[in-house]
Amino acid sequence: MKNILLLSDTHTYIDERILHYVSQADEVWHAGDIGNIAITDTIQKIKPLKAVYGNIDGAEIRKEFPLNQRFMCEGVDVWITHIGGYPGKYSPAIREEIKQNPPRLFICGHSHILKVMNDKKLKLLHMNPGAAGNQGFHKKRTMLRFKIDKENISDLEVIELA
């Protein structure tokens, strides 16, 4: 079993509240718009990190992290990208691949809108953790945490940051 902390859109911002939740996770996943390599360096000093770059991320972050990450966690096929859309409105860049080879868990960021939805057609769970940073139009900073145990995704929790 793994306890996952999922965040996105930090836009160079990290604080003690985020780091508190980082310390409680087994792994941290970041869905892009990191903003500064110091953010991921700070997280990696505490816990293992999987991340993708987003549209605001510069060359240093793009050298370290890919546009897409697809991997197995326990028994769950996971795909993380920054601009992915959501069920019924997937981004044109990934639309065909997600239809032909859907993961069990599809994660993206970019919108700053927290969203968790089942895609019944593709039989996947879509997650967007909203934005953990303090730049953007969002009124609340949010993250998600959940457990993956074998093939099960459970104990999903929305974390709202002041």
URBELDA-V839745 format. One line per field, one symbol per residue. ss: DSSP state (a for helix, b for strand, c for the rest). burial: # if it has 9 or more other C-alpha atoms within 8 Angstrom, else .. Layout:
ss = ???
burial = ???
This chain:
ss = cbbbbbbccccccccaaaaaaaaaccbbbbccccccaaaaaaaacccbbbbbccccccaaaaaacbcbbbbbbccbbbbbbcccbbccbbccccaaaaaaccccbbbccccccbbbbbbccccbbbbbbcccccccccccbbbbbbbbbccbbbbbbbbbbc
burial = .#############...##.##..#############.##..##..########..#...##..#####....###########.##..##..##..#...#########.####.###...############......#########..##..#....#.
